[in-house]
Amino acid sequence: MNAKFLARIDKTGDCWLWTGRIDTDGYGRLSPHRVHRLAYQTFIGPIPAGLHVDHRCHNEDPECPGGIRCLHRRCVNPAHLQLLTLEQNANAARETRRFCANGHEFTPENSYVRPDDGYRRCRRCNAEAVARYQQRRRVA
């Protein structure tokens, strides 16, 4: 067992939170690995090709803000981790996320599902991104 990995886990709560480096998406990172994947491999076993490690604790918490503010992304408790296909993972995210990464509520009027990856997107964030892009093009 990797002592460096184990030393950075806070087991005081139900979720075992990673206390080391967090990447820009809010996931724990022990280069070059995201730690929830490392935890699955360490405590449970290999991750078969084509499967993704999902946080069961996130899917069961209706109060989670989601996005980079989601503390479940730092959870490495093996009892909270499960393997899903990309489609199952996208469906779980769509069903449980109530807010986008910027805190806008997902409503039928303010969201859409991208056909290429199955993930729900925020119309307001998309409109703001398009406006920023158009402004940069006008300046250039």
Secondary structure, 3 states (H helix, E strand, C coil): CCHHHHCCEECCCCCCEECCCECCCCCEEECCEEHHHHHHHHHCCCCCCCEEEEEHHHHCCCCCCCHHHCHHHHECCHHHEEEEEHHHHHHHHHHHCCECCCCCECCCCCEEECCCCCCEEEHHHHHHHHHHHHHHHHHC
